[in-house]
Structure formats: structure tokens, C-alpha cells
Amino acid sequence: MKLKNKKPAMPVAEHSDSEEELDPEAHKKSLQKLKKIDPDFYNFLEENDENLLNFEADSDENSDKENDDEDSVHVPGPITGDSDESDFEDDNAKSVSGRVTLKMVSQWQTELQSEGKMKITVLSQVIKAFNAAMLRATSEDGESKGELKVEGSSVFNAVIQMCVLYLPGAIKRYLGMEQSGKDPQKCKHFVKLKGPLVAYLKDLLKLLSSVSSENILTVLLKHLHQLAVYVACFNSISKQALKKLIPLWSGSEETVRVLSFLCILRITRNQQSALLDLVLKAMYMTYVKNCKFVSPTTWPGINFMRRSLVEMFSLDLNVSYQHVFLYIRQLAIHLRNAIVVQKIENRQAVYNWQFVNSLHLWADLISATSNKPQLQPLLYPLVMVITNTIKLVPTHQYYPLRFHCVEILISLSKETDTFIPILPFIVEILTAYDFNKKNKKMSMKPLDFSCILRLAKSQLMENGFKDSVIDRLYALLLEYTASISNSIAFPDISLLAVIQMKQFLKTCTVANYTKKIRQLLEKIEENSRFIERERGQITFGLNEIKMVAAWESRIKAKGTPLMAFYESWNKVNRIQKRKKITNNDEIAGGLPMIKRPKVPETEAKITKPENEGPMVLFPSDSEDGNVDFKVDGEDESLNKPKKKKLRKKKNKAQKQEKNLPEVEVPDNGDVVQDFNVSDW
């Protein structure tokens, strides 16, 4: 029907081209006739070309103005093409379609920003325009049932920007929700807005799932966070939103992750009784799937997921107890199967990152809720799972896994103020491994245990393995003993550890290792003497728990020698960790450099045998086994070539015949410099 109505409009437009013969009154009559024949086309002209409709006779018009009028008349050429497409769509929809313009968007925007009473018609039109923009963005279905049509990128962007910036405030004013914390469903006008709001939220979720740009995702997630109160009013939309938000929370850029979690948290809080169970289960399963592989790049994301999960489980500890109990029980079943069956498959079900990160999560949760009684009964089974995980395969290859488990236990002991016998798992390594064994391989850097659970056999042969083990032993021993340094039983708790450390000092012949352990032993013994002096003055019995707790808190406030030493060491250790993370030589400090002596132009040809220098130097270094010492103490290695150079200079005849000493000096410097850079 519309195609027939629109065709007669063209002769009218063509007839209007002969403006020289047509007077103004005849032109007005033709426009009135057009209004009766094709009202849709007349409305379109009224919106887009007011100059044509407001035509007035003017005897002084020049030829330029006539040309402008001709151009304005010929505008409907392409527009009729667009209207043909809309007519084709409307044959199925059987509805009148209108085209959204920038002028309409600006009018809506001013109405949304106005402080007066908000009208439902304006909100409905804005939401319909957003729906039309969505149909343009997702043009795969192509069936537009809306009354409006969005064409052009400028109009599309204007509609999206208007909705994102001004629609939440307009909805809040319409519902009378200026005061925060009010339930939208209890508002007077919520029933009228319910239908358009559901349609808008569905379109917003479709747009969220179709966008891949991080910047656009950030804007849309902020917008969704503002509308989370309304999302929680509809159970089906809440589930759809969470389904799309949880993958963004686990596998996107940092800003997108944080905003996704804030949206999840707000939606869940507003509908906690219905959604909390589903959200906790879905987020935990997503966490387990995404922590299968650990590397320096994935660590921040895994840590963020763990901290956010702790916050989600803390919303309702009574509900969380059921989930945590089941998941810890699953870990215990895997561990029991590995102990009983003793097969590689069962062992691998325990010795993997998913298992260790799950232990880390539940330890953080119990530590964070230590002031509440709901989850504290799960502390003992979790500690038993962790300790038996260490005992499952207590070999040298799994020392990194042992260190990770010990870190979890130390954190639990600190936060829950519970004594856990951790010292045996640390000190056992001093007697179980022979640190006097010679290295079969030389490593340039110490091994980093932060992202590995199991060491290869080739890594066990490197000298970096022993260095890293001693460093981790020193750090863990110091951290744990400092955490219990105010305990009234500290001399008794540390006695066996002191005995094993003394035994290690008797048997170990490596000076670097004995130096660290001896320093730590002296600090522990000093702290033991301090506690013995303090507890020699007490007048109450050891069975008076409240008095013991008050005494320990007083000692902690006063400070212990071991705690003071740990705090000073920890400051230096944090700086070293930052250096490793940034890998910035400027932050790490100036590296010693060797200046090459300038070779005269006459002797430039002699520098060709320079490549032969390292071939001579490397074997001698490896035979002496002093590569580590050259890297650690570079000044000594730099002085040796200089002495040779001075001796050679005494014999002038040899220097004239051969310039090999001058060639060896820069080559030796190159070798030391390479070691230095790779070590950092």
C-alpha cells in the first residue's frame, strides 16, 4: 500500500522543478495536495527540510537562491530509496516506521536532562530508539518490529551516548528514587516503566555480548553498574547478566575485570536469597578453570579472582559454609585416593595448580572470616589436607610445592591466631638434602619458585637450585618464627629447629649457606633468651589462658628482637621483589661497567682475533668452578686481568711483537659484563 502512495509523490516533486513558471500560491497548493496524498512523505519533509515547506514569494530572489531551492527539491531522491527499504521491512511488521535524526536525539537529550517531571512517553521513545540502534548493530536477524529506524553512524553513536549518559538519571527521577537504597519495585510508577525497562536491559546485554573493544566494554559496564538495581528486579534478566559478566570477570583486561565484579556484586546483593548459591558455584568453577596454568602474567588475574571470591563468599557465611565444606571434602577425597592408590594419575590430581590454588582460596577465606564463628570448624580439616599434601611425595623435585603449602599454613596461623606445627616441614629440608654435593651444571640465575610446583631433573643439578632453596628456607623460617616470637612457648617451640640448624652448620661446608643459617640461628636464640627473661617474672600459672593471652599481647606491643629484625629484612626483601618484577636496571641500581681502552688507528687490525678470547676464558672459568663468585664479586675478577696487563707492559719487546694482552682485557671484560646483565 505504501509503495502505491509514495509513487505519486515523485511527479509532484518533479513538477516543482519548474520554479520559473510556478508562482508561490500554486506551490503552496501543491504542497497541501501532497499532504493529503502522502502524509508520511510530507512529515518527512517537515522534519528534514523546513525551507521547502515554508516557501514564501520574494520578488528580489537571485539565481543562487533558485539553485538552492532546486537542490532542496532533489533531496527526496535518495530518501525515497531508504523509504523503499523501510517499506519492505514494514510489509512483515505491519507498522509505521520513522527515521531517527540528530535533531530528535538532541530534543530527547534535553528532556532527559530537564529537572521537571519526567514523562513516560519520552522514556519509551528513547528506549525504542536504542532498540532500533541495536537492530542496526546486530543486523543478522534484520527484522525490525520497532517504530523507529536508526541510520548512519553519527545517529547511532548519538543514541547510544544519550542512553548511557542520561537515561539512568532520568529513570531515577521518574521513579522518584533520588534517595539511595529505595527498592524500585515499591515505586509508584514502576508498573508503567516495567515493559520498556525489560526491553532496554535485554538490548543492553545483547550489545555487551557483541562488543570486543575494552574501552567500549568499560563504558557499557559502568552503565550496567548504574542499572544493576533495576536488573535485580527481574530474575531472568539477572541470570542472563551474570552469565555474561562472569566470563568477563575471569578473562579480560584489568579494568573490565574490576567493573564486571562490581556489577556481579551489586546484582547479587540486591537479589541475594535467589542468586547467591548460583553465583558462588559459577564463580568458583570459573576460578578453578582459569587457574590451571600459572605464570608471571597470569598471577595478578588469579590473585584478583581469589580476593573477589573471598568477598563473595563473605556475603552470607551460613550459605557459604555448605559450599566450602563440599569443596574441601572434594580436595580431601582426591588426596585420599592419591595416598591409597599410589598411581601417577592420582598423584597428578593433587600435585597441580588447580588443587594448590583451591587450598589458597579456602585459606584466605577462613583467614578473612576469623572473627566470625561460622567457618572456623573448617580450619582443622583444611590444615590436615595441606599438611598431608606436603607428605604425599616429599622428594626434592616437589620442594616448590612444599614452599607454597608452607606459605599458606603461615598465613593461616597468623590470621587465625592458631598454632600450627609448621617448623618441621621447613627445617626437614636442611637434613634431607645434601647441600655439599657438587654441581653438574652452572646456572646464571637462581631459580624462581613462585610459578612452579615441580622441578626437572636437570634443574636439580644446577647450583641455582641450592641457592633458591636456601633463600626460601631462610625467608620462611624468619617469617614464621617472627610471627610466633611473642609466644610464651617460643623457646620450647623452636628447640628442635635450633638443634637441626646446628647440625646443618656442622655438616655443611658451603660458606654462603652456613652464613645465612647461622645468622638466623643467632636471632632465634636471642629471641628465646628474651622470652625466658620475660616469663621468669610472671606470677600466674600457665593454665590461666586469659592471663597468658594478655602477657603475649603485652610482649607483642613491646616488641621482640626477632620481630624487629624481620621488619628490617622485609623492607629490603620487598625492594628486591619489585626489582624482579620491573626488571629495570635503573631501579635496581647502577651496574659496574668496564670501559674499553681506545685502540689506536695503527693497531686497529690486531683486534680481529677478539672472538678467540672467550674460547680461552670459558674453559678455565668452568674448571675452577668460580663462575658464581665472579658474578657475585665482580671487583675481584676485574682486578685479575689488570695485574696481567701490568706484568706484560714491563716487557716492551713482547708488546711490540704481540698485542694479545690488550685484546684479552676487553674480552675478559665482555665475559664479566654478560654474566652481570643476565644475572640481574
C-alpha positions in Angstrom: 0.0 0.0 0.0 2.8 2.4 0.9 4.6 1.9 -2.4 1.5 3.0 -4.3 1.0 6.0 -2.1 4.6 7.2 -2.5 4.9 6.9 -6.3 2.5 9.9 -7.0 4.8 12.0 -4.8 7.5 11.9 -7.4 5.6 13.8 -10.1 4.8 16.5 -7.6 8.5 16.8 -6.8 9.3 16.8 -10.5 6.6 19.3 -11.2 8.1 21.6 -8.6 11.4 21.7 -10.6 10.0 24.3 -13.0 10.1 27.1 -10.5 10.4 29.8 -13.0 6.8 29.2 -14.3 5.3 28.4 -10.9 4.1 31.2 -8.6 4.2 30.9 -4.7 0.5 30.3 -4.3 0.5 27.4 -6.8 3.4 25.9 -4.9 1.6 26.1 -1.6 -1.4 24.4 -3.2 0.8 21.6 -4.5 2.2 21.1 -1.0 -1.2 20.9 0.5 -2.2 18.3 -2.1 1.0 16.3 -1.3 0.0 16.4 2.4 -3.4 14.8 1.6 -2.0 12.2 -0.9 1.2 11.1 1.0 1.2 12.3 4.7 4.3 10.2 5.5 6.4 11.9 2.9 5.1 15.3 4.0 6.0 14.6 7.6 9.5 13.6 6.5 9.9 16.8 4.6 8.6 18.7 7.6 11.3 17.2 9.8 14.2 17.4 7.4 13.6 20.3 5.0 11.5 23.1 6.6 12.7 25.7 4.0 10.8 23.9 1.2 7.5 23.9 3.2 7.9 27.4 4.4 8.2 28.8 0.9 7.4 32.5 0.5 7.2 34.6 -2.6 10.1 37.1 -2.9 10.5 39.2 -6.0 14.1 40.0 -5.2 15.4 36.4 -5.2 18.5 35.9 -7.2 19.6 32.9 -9.3 21.7 31.4 -6.4 18.7 31.1 -4.2 16.8 29.3 -7.0 19.6 26.8 -7.3 19.4 26.1 -3.6 15.7 25.5 -3.9 16.4 23.1 -6.7 18.8 21.2 -4.5 16.3 21.1 -1.7 13.7 19.7 -4.0 16.0 17.0 -5.3 16.9 15.7 -1.8 14.0 13.2 -1.8 15.8 11.2 -4.5 17.9 9.0 -2.1 15.4 9.4 0.7 12.8 7.6 -1.3 15.3 4.8 -1.7 15.7 4.5 2.0 11.9 4.6 2.5 11.6 1.8 0.0 13.7 -0.4 2.2 11.7 0.6 5.3 8.5 -0.2 3.4 9.9 -3.7 2.6 10.5 -4.3 6.2 7.2 -2.9 7.2 5.3 -5.3 5.0 6.1 -8.1 7.5 5.9 -5.9 10.7 2.8 -4.1 9.6 3.8 -1.0 11.5 4.6 2.6 10.6 8.4 3.3 10.7 10.0 6.6 11.4 13.6 7.7 10.9 15.6 9.0 13.9 17.5 12.2 13.3 20.1 14.1 15.3 17.5 16.8 15.9 15.2 14.2 17.6 18.1 12.9 19.7 19.0 16.4 20.9 15.4 17.1 21.8 15.2 13.8 23.8 18.5 14.6 25.4 17.3 18.0 26.7 14.1 16.4 28.0 16.1 13.7 29.8 18.3 16.4 31.4 15.4 18.6 32.4 14.7 18.9 36.1 10.9 18.9 35.7 8.6 15.9 35.8 9.7 13.1 33.6 7.2 11.7 31.1 6.9 8.0 30.3 6.4 8.8 26.6 9.9 10.3 26.4 11.5 7.3 28.1 9.6 5.0 25.8 10.7 6.8 22.7 14.4 6.8 23.9 14.2 3.1 24.7 12.7 2.4 21.2 15.5 4.4 19.6 18.0 2.3 21.5 16.3 -0.8 20.3 16.5 0.5 16.7 20.2 1.2 17.1 20.7 -2.3 18.4 18.9 -3.8 15.4 21.2 -1.8 13.2 24.3 -3.1 15.1 23.1 -6.7 15.1 21.8 -6.8 11.5 21.9 -10.6 11.2 18.2 -11.0 12.2 17.2 -8.0 10.1 13.5 -8.0 11.4 12.7 -4.6 12.9 9.5 -4.6 14.8 10.2 -1.1 16.3 8.6 2.1 15.3 11.9 3.9 14.8 14.8 3.4 12.5 18.4 4.4 13.1 20.6 5.0 10.0 24.1 6.4 9.9 27.0 6.1 12.4 26.5 9.6 13.7 22.9 9.0 14.7 23.8 5.5 16.1 26.6 7.0 18.3 24.3 9.8 19.4 21.6 7.4 20.5 24.0 5.2 22.4 25.7 8.1 24.1 22.4 9.7 25.1 21.2 6.4 26.7 24.5 5.8 28.5 24.9 9.3 29.9 21.4 10.5 30.7 18.9 7.6 30.8 19.8 6.3 34.3 19.3 9.7 35.9 16.0 10.2 34.0 14.7 6.7 35.2 15.6 7.6 38.7 13.8 10.9 38.6 10.7 9.3 37.0 10.5 6.6 39.7 11.3 9.1 42.5 14.5 7.3 43.6 16.7 10.3 44.3 17.2 8.8 47.8 19.6 5.9 47.6 18.6 2.5 48.9 15.0 2.6 47.8 13.5 -0.5 46.1 12.4 0.3 42.5 9.6 -2.2 42.7 8.0 -0.3 45.6 7.9 2.9 43.5 4.5 4.2 42.3 5.3 4.4 38.6 7.4 1.2 38.3 4.5 -0.7 36.6 4.3 1.7 33.7 8.1 1.6 33.2 8.4 -2.2 33.6 7.9 -3.2 30.0 10.2 -0.6 28.4 12.8 -1.3 31.1 12.9 -5.0 30.4 13.3 -4.3 26.7 16.1 -1.9 27.3 18.1 -4.2 29.6 17.8 -7.1 27.1 19.2 -4.9 24.4 22.0 -3.7 26.6 23.0 -7.2 27.4 23.0 -8.1 23.7 25.2 -5.1 23.0 27.5 -6.1 25.8 28.0 -9.6 24.4 28.7 -8.3 20.9 31.3 -5.8 21.8 35.0 -6.7 21.9 36.7 -3.4 22.5 37.9 -2.9 26.0 37.2 0.8 26.0 33.6 0.3 24.9 33.2 -2.6 27.4 34.4 -0.3 30.2 31.7 2.3 29.3 28.9 -0.2 29.0 29.9 -2.0 32.3 29.8 1.4 34.1 26.4 1.9 32.6 25.2 -1.5 33.6 26.5 -0.9 37.2 24.2 2.1 37.4 21.3 0.0 36.3 22.1 -3.0 38.5 19.3 -2.1 40.9 16.8 -2.5 38.1 18.4 -5.7 36.7 17.9 -7.3 40.1 14.2 -6.7 39.9 13.9 -9.3 37.1 15.1 -12.8 37.9 15.6 -13.9 34.3 17.5 -10.8 33.3 19.7 -11.1 36.4 20.7 -14.6 35.3 21.4 -13.5 31.8 23.5 -10.6 33.0 25.5 -12.9 35.4 26.1 -15.4 32.6 27.8 -12.6 30.5 29.6 -10.9 33.4 31.3 -14.0 34.9 33.4 -14.7 31.8 34.4 -11.0 31.6 35.4 -11.2 35.3 37.7 -14.1 34.7 39.4 -13.5 31.4 39.5 -9.8 30.4 41.7 -6.7 30.9 42.1 -5.5 34.4 39.6 -2.6 34.3 37.0 -4.8 32.6 37.5 -7.4 35.3 37.0 -5.0 38.2 33.9 -3.4 36.7 32.4 -6.9 35.9 33.0 -7.9 39.5 31.3 -4.7 40.8 28.3 -5.4 38.6 28.2 -9.1 39.8 28.4 -8.0 43.5 25.7 -5.3 43.2 23.3 -7.6 41.3 23.8 -10.4 43.8 23.4 -8.2 46.8 20.1 -6.9 45.6 18.8 -10.4 45.0 20.9 -12.4 47.4 18.5 -15.1 48.5 17.8 -16.2 44.9 21.1 -15.7 43.3 23.9 -16.2 45.8 24.0 -20.0 45.5 24.2 -19.9 41.7 26.8 -17.1 41.7 29.1 -18.8 44.2 29.1 -22.1 42.3 29.6 -20.5 38.9 32.4 -18.2 40.1 34.3 -21.0 41.9 34.1 -23.3 38.8 35.3 -20.4 36.6 38.2 -19.7 39.1 39.3 -23.4 39.0 39.2 -23.4 35.2 41.3 -20.3 34.9 44.0 -21.1 37.4 45.2 -24.3 35.7 48.3 -22.6 34.4 50.3 -20.1 36.4 52.9 -17.7 35.0 54.1 -14.2 36.0 51.5 -12.7 33.6 48.5 -14.7 34.9 49.4 -14.3 38.6 47.7 -10.9 39.0 44.4 -12.2 37.5 44.4 -15.3 39.7 45.0 -13.2 42.8 42.2 -10.8 41.8 39.8 -13.7 41.3 40.7 -15.2 44.6 40.3 -11.9 46.5 36.9 -11.2 44.8 35.7 -14.7 45.6 36.6 -14.3 49.2 34.4 -11.2 49.2 31.5 -13.0 47.5 31.7 -15.9 50.0 31.7 -13.4 52.9 28.3 -12.1 51.9 26.5 -14.9 53.8 28.7 -17.3 55.8 25.8 -19.6 56.5 25.3 -20.2 52.8 29.0 -20.3 52.2 29.6 -23.0 54.8 27.8 -25.6 52.7 29.8 -24.8 49.6 33.2 -24.6 51.4 32.5 -27.8 53.2 31.8 -29.7 50.0 34.8 -28.3 48.1 37.3 -29.0 50.9 35.8 -32.5 51.1 36.4 -33.0 47.4 40.0 -31.9 47.9 40.3 -34.4 50.7 38.9 -37.2 48.6 41.4 -36.5 45.8 44.2 -36.6 48.4 43.0 -39.8 50.0 42.9 -41.5 46.6 46.4 -40.4 45.8 47.6 -41.8 49.2 45.8 -45.1 48.9 46.2 -45.9 45.2 49.8 -44.5 44.7 49.5 -44.1 41.0 50.8 -41.2 38.8 47.2 -40.3 37.7 46.0 -39.9 41.3 49.1 -38.0 42.3 48.7 -35.6 39.4 45.1 -34.9 40.6 46.7 -33.4 43.8 50.0 -32.0 42.6 48.7 -29.4 40.2 47.9 -25.7 40.3 44.2 -26.1 40.5 44.5 -28.0 43.7 47.0 -25.6 45.2 45.0 -22.5 44.2 41.9 -24.0 45.7 43.8 -24.5 49.0 44.9 -20.9 48.8 41.4 -19.7 48.3 39.9 -21.5 51.3 42.8 -20.5 53.5 42.2 -16.8 52.5 38.5 -17.1 53.2 38.9 -18.7 56.6 41.6 -16.1 57.5 39.4 -13.2 56.3 36.4 -14.5 58.4 38.5 -15.5 61.5 36.5 -13.0 63.7 33.3 -14.9 62.9 32.5 -18.4 64.1 30.7 -19.9 61.0 33.7 -21.2 59.0 36.2 -21.8 61.8 35.2 -25.5 62.2 36.7 -26.0 58.7 40.1 -24.8 59.8 41.3 -28.1 61.1 40.3 -30.3 58.0 41.9 -27.7 55.7 45.2 -27.8 57.7 45.1 -31.6 57.6 44.7 -31.5 53.8 47.6 -29.1 53.4 50.0 -31.0 55.6 49.2 -34.3 54.0 49.7 -32.8 50.6 53.2 -31.9 51.7 53.8 -35.5 52.9 52.4 -37.2 49.8 55.7 -37.1 47.8 58.4 -35.5 50.0 61.1 -35.5 47.3 63.5 -32.8 46.2 61.6 -32.3 42.9 58.5 -31.1 44.8 60.2 -28.6 47.1 58.5 -25.6 45.3 55.1 -27.2 46.1 56.1 -27.6 49.7 57.1 -24.0 49.9 53.7 -22.9 48.5 51.9 -25.1 51.1 54.1 -23.7 53.9 53.2 -20.2 52.9 49.5 -21.0 53.1 50.0 -22.5 56.5 51.9 -19.5 57.8 49.2 -17.2 56.6 46.5 -19.3 58.3 48.5 -19.4 61.5 49.0 -15.6 61.5 45.4 -14.5 60.6 43.5 -17.0 62.8 46.0 -16.8 65.7 46.2 -20.6 65.8 49.3 -22.6 66.5 50.1 -24.9 63.5 53.3 -27.1 63.7 55.0 -25.7 60.6 58.7 -25.7 61.6 59.3 -29.4 60.9 58.2 -29.1 57.3 60.8 -26.3 56.8 63.7 -27.5 58.8 63.4 -31.0 57.4 65.0 -29.9 54.2 68.2 -29.0 55.9 68.9 -32.6 56.8 67.1 -34.3 53.9 69.2 -32.8 51.2 73.0 -32.8 50.8 74.0 -29.2 50.2 77.7 -30.2 49.9 77.0 -32.0 46.6 79.0 -30.6 43.7 77.0 -29.0 40.9 76.9 -30.7 37.5 75.6 -27.6 35.8 76.2 -23.9 36.3 73.1 -21.6 36.2 73.3 -17.9 35.6 70.3 -17.0 37.7 68.7 -18.5 40.9 65.6 -20.5 40.2 62.3 -18.7 40.9 59.8 -21.0 42.7 56.9 -18.6 42.6 55.3 -20.1 39.4 56.4 -23.7 39.5 55.4 -26.7 41.6 57.8 -29.4 40.3 61.5 -29.2 39.3 63.0 -31.0 36.4 66.0 -33.3 37.0 68.2 -31.0 35.0 67.3 -28.1 37.3 68.2 -30.2 40.4 71.8 -30.4 39.1 72.2 -26.6 38.8 73.8 -24.6 41.5 70.8 -22.2 41.3 68.6 -24.9 42.8 70.5 -25.0 46.1 70.7 -21.2 46.2 67.0 -20.8 45.8 66.2 -23.5 48.4 68.4 -21.8 51.0 66.8 -18.4 50.2 63.3 -19.8 50.6 64.2 -21.7 53.8 65.7 -18.5 55.3 62.6 -16.4 54.3 60.0 -18.9 55.6 61.8 -19.7 58.8 62.3 -16.0 59.6 58.6 -15.1 58.8 57.2 -18.0 60.9 59.5 -17.6 63.9 58.8 -13.8 63.8 55.0 -14.4 63.8 55.3 -16.5 67.0 58.2 -14.6 68.6 55.8 -13.2 71.3 54.5 -16.6 72.3 55.2 -17.7 75.8 56.2 -21.1 74.5 58.6 -19.8 71.9 61.8 -21.3 73.4 60.1 -24.7 73.5 58.6 -24.5 70.0 61.9 -23.5 68.4 64.1 -26.0 70.3 64.0 -28.8 67.7 64.5 -26.4 64.9 67.6 -24.9 66.7 69.0 -28.4 67.1 68.6 -29.3 63.4 70.1 -25.9 62.3 73.1 -26.5 64.5 73.5 -30.0 62.9 73.3 -28.5 59.5 76.1 -25.9 60.4 78.3 -28.8 61.4 77.9 -30.8 58.2 77.6 -28.1 55.6 80.9 -26.7 54.1 79.4 -24.0 51.7 80.1 -20.6 53.3 77.2 -18.8 51.7 74.7 -21.2 53.1 76.1 -21.5 56.6 76.4 -17.7 56.9 72.6 -17.3 56.4 71.6 -20.1 58.6 74.0 -19.0 61.4 72.6 -15.5 61.3 69.1 -16.8 61.6 70.0 -19.2 64.4 71.6 -16.4 66.4 68.4 -14.3 66.1 66.2 -17.2 67.2 68.4 -17.9 70.2 68.4 -14.2 71.1 64.6 -14.1 71.0 64.5 -17.3 73.1 66.6 -15.7 75.8 64.4 -12.6 75.7 61.2 -14.6 76.2 62.8 -16.7 79.0 63.8 -13.5 80.9 60.3 -12.0 80.5 58.4 -15.2 81.5 60.7 -15.6 84.5 58.9 -12.6 86.0 55.3 -13.9 85.7 53.3 -14.7 88.8 50.4 -16.6 87.2 50.1 -20.2 86.1 50.3 -21.4 82.5 46.8 -22.9 82.8 45.3 -19.4 83.1 44.6 -18.8 79.4 43.4 -15.2 79.7 46.4 -14.1 81.6 48.7 -15.8 79.1 47.0 -14.1 76.2 47.3 -10.7 78.0 51.0 -11.3 78.6 51.6 -12.3 74.9 49.8 -9.2 73.7 51.9 -7.0 76.0 55.1 -8.6 74.7 53.9 -8.1 71.1 53.2 -4.4 71.8 56.6 -4.1 73.4 58.4 -5.7 70.5 60.7 -8.7 70.3 64.3 -8.9 68.8 63.2 -11.3 66.1 60.2 -9.2 65.0 62.4 -6.1 64.7 64.9 -8.0 62.6 62.1 -9.4 60.4 60.7 -6.0 59.8 64.0 -4.5 58.6 64.7 -7.6 56.4 61.2 -7.5 54.9 61.7 -3.9 53.7 64.8 -4.9 51.8 63.1 -8.1 50.5 60.2 -6.1 49.1 62.5 -3.8 47.2 64.2 -6.8 45.7 60.9 -8.3 44.7 60.0 -5.1 42.9 63.3 -5.1 41.1 62.5 -8.6 39.8 59.0 -7.7 38.7 60.0 -4.5 37.0 63.3 -5.9 35.7 64.6 -2.3 35.4 68.3 -1.8 35.7 67.9 1.8 36.6 65.7 0.9 39.6 68.0 -1.9 40.6 71.0 0.3 40.7 73.9 1.1 38.5 75.7 -2.0 37.2 79.5 -2.0 37.2 80.7 -1.5 33.6 84.1 -2.0 32.1 85.4 0.8 29.8 87.1 -0.5 26.7 90.5 1.0 26.1 90.7 3.0 22.9 92.7 1.2 20.3 95.0 3.4 18.1 94.2 3.5 14.4 97.5 1.9 13.6 96.7 -1.1 15.8 93.1 -1.5 14.8 93.8 -4.5 12.6 95.0 -6.5 15.6 91.5 -6.5 17.2 90.4 -9.2 14.7 91.4 -12.2 17.0 88.9 -10.7 19.5 86.5 -13.6 19.0 89.1 -16.1 20.2 89.2 -14.6 23.7 86.1 -16.2 25.2 87.1 -19.6 23.8 90.1 -19.4 26.0 88.5 -17.9 29.1 85.3 -20.0 29.4 87.0 -23.4 30.0 89.3 -22.0 32.7 86.3 -20.5 34.5 84.3 -23.7 34.4 87.2 -25.8 35.5 87.7 -23.7 38.6 84.0 -23.6 39.3 84.2 -19.9 40.2 81.6 -18.6 37.8 79.3 -17.7 40.7 82.0 -16.0 42.6 82.8 -13.9 39.5 79.3 -12.9 39.2 78.7 -12.1 42.8 82.0 -10.4 43.4 82.9 -8.8 40.2 85.6 -6.5 41.5 88.0 -9.4 42.2 87.5 -10.7 38.7 88.1 -7.3 37.2 91.3 -6.8 39.1 93.0 -10.1 37.8 93.3 -9.1 34.2 94.7 -5.7 35.2 97.6 -7.4 37.0 98.4 -9.5 34.0 98.3 -6.4 31.9 100.8 -4.6 34.1 103.2 -7.6 34.0 103.0 -7.7 30.2 103.7 -4.0 30.0 107.1 -4.4 31.6 108.3 -6.4 28.6 108.3 -3.9 25.8 109.7 -6.3 23.3 106.8 -8.7 23.7 104.3 -5.9 23.4 105.7 -4.8 20.1 105.6 -8.3 18.7 102.2 -9.3 20.0 99.3 -7.2 21.4 97.4 -10.1 22.9 97.2 -8.6 26.4 95.4 -5.6 25.1 93.0 -7.9 23.3 92.4 -10.1 26.3 91.5 -7.2 28.6 88.3 -6.1 26.7 87.3 -9.7 26.1 87.6 -10.6 29.7 85.5 -7.5 30.5 82.9 -8.6 28.0 82.6 -12.0 29.7 82.1 -10.5 33.1 79.7 -7.9 31.8 77.5 -10.5 30.1 77.3 -12.5 33.3 76.4 -9.4 35.2 73.5 -8.4 32.9 72.0 -11.9 32.7 72.2 -12.3 36.5 70.2 -9.1 37.0 
